[in-house]
Amino acid sequence: MMRCIGLVLIGILVLAPVGAKAQDSLGALIFELNLNQGQIDQIRWFFNQFAQKQGSLPTAVDVALQHREAIREVITRAPFNPAQAQQVSQQISSIAAQRMVNRLELRNQIFQVLTPQQQQQYIQIVQQSLEGLE
């Protein structure tokens, strides 16, 4: 279970910007993709919507902390209770999954407002961000 939590947390940290990082990513996109003002405005709106969605959700770390007693019990109790471990793990991974869906939706929205040439550049940017996961 702890390995699962670790992998979820790594995925959260690697795959998507939050807070100030989201704005840095927008700045990088503006520079790297040579966006026009209309695209910048649309993408900025998408980022704002994304921030609102993410802000209304707890993080996987928050959920893990909320369930720290259950996690401690799973780790220290004999015999091991796989049902309890599964329940805590699902609660943590469920919120991580929803946050990832939001990130993927943001990336799709960005992709849709790009020109075909910009889309090819964006695909390369996304591929580079995923290389670290291999």
GUMARNU-888882 format. One record per residue (C-alpha): residue number from 1; x, y, z; residue in three letters. Coordinates in steps of 0.001 Angstrom, whole numbers. Last residue first. Example, Ala and Ser with C-alpha at 12.3 -4.5 7.8 and 13.67 -1.06 7.14 Angstrom:
% residues 2
{atom 2 {13670 -1060 7140} "SER"}
{atom 1 {12300 -4500 7800} "ALA"}
This chain:
% residues 134
{atom 134 {10131 5667 -17782} "GLU"}
{atom 133 {8449 8500 -15893} "LEU"}
{atom 132 {11076 11101 -16777} "GLY"}
{atom 131 {10169 10766 -20432} "GLU"}
{atom 130 {6622 11999 -19730} "LEU"}
{atom 129 {7540 15701 -19654} "SER"}
{atom 128 {9464 15290 -22894} "GLN"}
{atom 127 {6455 13668 -24569} "GLN"}
{atom 126 {4237 16550 -23409} "VAL"}
{atom 125 {6604 19111 -24934} "ILE"}
{atom 124 {6848 17104 -28166} "GLN"}
{atom 123 {3050 16882 -28413} "ILE"}
{atom 122 {2926 20638 -27857} "TYR"}
{atom 121 {5270 21217 -30797} "GLN"}
{atom 120 {3041 19089 -33033} "GLN"}
{atom 119 {-33 20933 -31780} "GLN"}
{atom 118 {1671 24247 -32496} "GLN"}
{atom 117 {2050 23223 -36136} "GLN"}
{atom 116 {-1586 22082 -36324} "PRO"}
{atom 115 {-2746 25375 -34753} "THR"}
{atom 114 {-3520 25281 -31054} "LEU"}
{atom 113 {-6892 25771 -29384} "VAL"}
{atom 112 {-7624 22032 -29068} "GLN"}
{atom 111 {-4268 21200 -27455} "PHE"}
{atom 110 {-4941 23571 -24573} "ILE"}
{atom 109 {-8293 21933 -23891} "GLN"}
{atom 108 {-6669 18495 -24035} "ASN"}
{atom 107 {-3973 19536 -21544} "ARG"}
{atom 106 {-6614 20914 -19199} "LEU"}
{atom 105 {-8674 17717 -19471} "GLU"}
{atom 104 {-5559 15691 -18666} "LEU"}
{atom 103 {-4993 17780 -15573} "ARG"}
{atom 102 {-8603 17422 -14412} "ASN"}
{atom 101 {-8458 13661 -14958} "VAL"}
{atom 100 {-5260 13630 -12879} "MET"}
{atom 99 {-7029 15386 -9992} "ARG"}
{atom 98 {-9831 12854 -10193} "GLN"}
{atom 97 {-7327 9965 -10155} "ALA"}
{atom 96 {-5462 11365 -7143} "ALA"}
{atom 95 {-8785 11669 -5303} "ILE"}
{atom 94 {-9620 8049 -6051} "SER"}
{atom 93 {-6072 6871 -5286} "SER"}
{atom 92 {-6293 8061 -1695} "ILE"}
{atom 91 {-9724 6614 -1018} "GLN"}
{atom 90 {-8814 3412 -2832} "GLN"}
{atom 89 {-5675 2928 -741} "SER"}
{atom 88 {-7592 3412 2479} "VAL"}
{atom 87 {-10163 794 1460} "GLN"}
{atom 86 {-7569 -1645 130} "GLN"}
{atom 85 {-5562 -1492 3355} "ALA"}
{atom 84 {-8742 -2098 5363} "GLN"}
{atom 83 {-9626 -5092 3206} "ALA"}
{atom 82 {-6033 -6402 3340} "PRO"}
{atom 81 {-6004 -6523 7154} "ASN"}
{atom 80 {-2536 -7719 8194} "PHE"}
{atom 79 {-2686 -9984 11217} "PRO"}
{atom 78 {-1452 -8290 13212} "ALA"}
{atom 77 {-1897 -4544 13313} "ARG"}
{atom 76 {1014 -2150 12858} "THR"}
{atom 75 {871 -1173 9190} "ILE"}
{atom 74 {-2885 -1306 8722} "VAL"}
{atom 73 {-3363 536 12024} "GLU"}
{atom 72 {-954 3303 11027} "ARG"}
{atom 71 {-2778 3684 7721} "ILE"}
{atom 70 {-6130 3835 9539} "ALA"}
{atom 69 {-4762 6446 11931} "GLU"}
{atom 68 {-3232 8412 9038} "ARG"}
{atom 67 {-6554 8603 7224} "HIS"}
{atom 66 {-6912 12378 7097} "GLN"}
{atom 65 {-3181 12564 6392} "LEU"}
{atom 64 {-3586 10246 3421} "ALA"}
{atom 63 {-6484 12358 2155} "VAL"}
{atom 62 {-4425 15537 2465} "ASP"}
{atom 61 {-1490 13856 708} "VAL"}
{atom 60 {-3801 12785 -2114} "ALA"}
{atom 59 {-4771 16438 -2447} "THR"}
{atom 58 {-8167 17755 -1407} "PRO"}
{atom 57 {-10438 18968 -4187} "LEU"}
{atom 56 {-12037 22408 -4558} "SER"}
{atom 55 {-8715 23983 -5420} "GLY"}
{atom 54 {-8202 21512 -8228} "GLN"}
{atom 53 {-11455 22544 -9883} "LYS"}
{atom 52 {-10785 26250 -9361} "GLN"}
{atom 51 {-7216 25943 -10625} "ALA"}
{atom 50 {-8424 24098 -13720} "PHE"}
{atom 49 {-10973 26811 -14465} "GLN"}
{atom 48 {-8233 29429 -14136} "ASN"}
{atom 47 {-5891 27412 -16363} "PHE"}
{atom 46 {-8631 27063 -19001} "PHE"}
{atom 45 {-9250 30846 -18888} "TRP"}
{atom 44 {-5502 31456 -19340} "ARG"}
{atom 43 {-5617 29062 -22278} "ILE"}
{atom 42 {-8419 31033 -23909} "GLN"}
{atom 41 {-6727 34395 -23330} "ASP"}
{atom 40 {-3364 33129 -24561} "ILE"}
{atom 39 {-4982 31636 -27655} "GLN"}
{atom 38 {-6645 34960 -28472} "GLY"}
{atom 37 {-3386 36818 -27859} "GLN"}
{atom 36 {-1401 34657 -30271} "ASN"}
{atom 35 {730 31803 -28995} "LEU"}
{atom 34 {4376 31480 -29971} "ASN"}
{atom 33 {4466 27818 -28915} "LEU"}
{atom 32 {7592 27940 -26750} "GLU"}
{atom 31 {7064 31422 -25283} "PHE"}
{atom 30 {3350 31291 -24587} "ILE"}
{atom 29 {3687 27690 -23443} "LEU"}
{atom 28 {6478 28586 -21027} "ALA"}
{atom 27 {4419 31413 -19577} "GLY"}
{atom 26 {1449 29101 -19185} "LEU"}
{atom 25 {3692 26612 -17430} "SER"}
{atom 24 {4886 29320 -15056} "ASP"}
{atom 23 {1224 30126 -14341} "GLN"}
{atom 22 {551 26499 -13480} "ALA"}
{atom 21 {3668 26458 -11299} "LYS"}
{atom 20 {2181 29218 -9192} "ALA"}
{atom 19 {-670 26993 -8093} "GLY"}
{atom 18 {-474 23500 -9511} "VAL"}
{atom 17 {1542 21968 -12320} "PRO"}
{atom 16 {1070 18467 -13386} "ALA"}
{atom 15 {2697 15246 -14223} "LEU"}
{atom 14 {5635 14949 -11929} "VAL"}
{atom 13 {4221 15838 -8522} "LEU"}
{atom 12 {950 13962 -8890} "ILE"}
{atom 11 {2580 10925 -10427} "GLY"}
{atom 10 {5144 10801 -7638} "ILE"}
{atom 9 {2332 10999 -5090} "LEU"}
{atom 8 {471 8134 -6738} "VAL"}
{atom 7 {3637 6065 -6865} "LEU"}
{atom 6 {4336 6694 -3187} "GLY"}
{atom 5 {769 5842 -2191} "ILE"}
{atom 4 {996 2587 -4145} "CYS"}
{atom 3 {4369 1767 -2557} "ARG"}
{atom 2 {2784 2453 856} "MET"}
{atom 1 {0 0 0} "MET"}
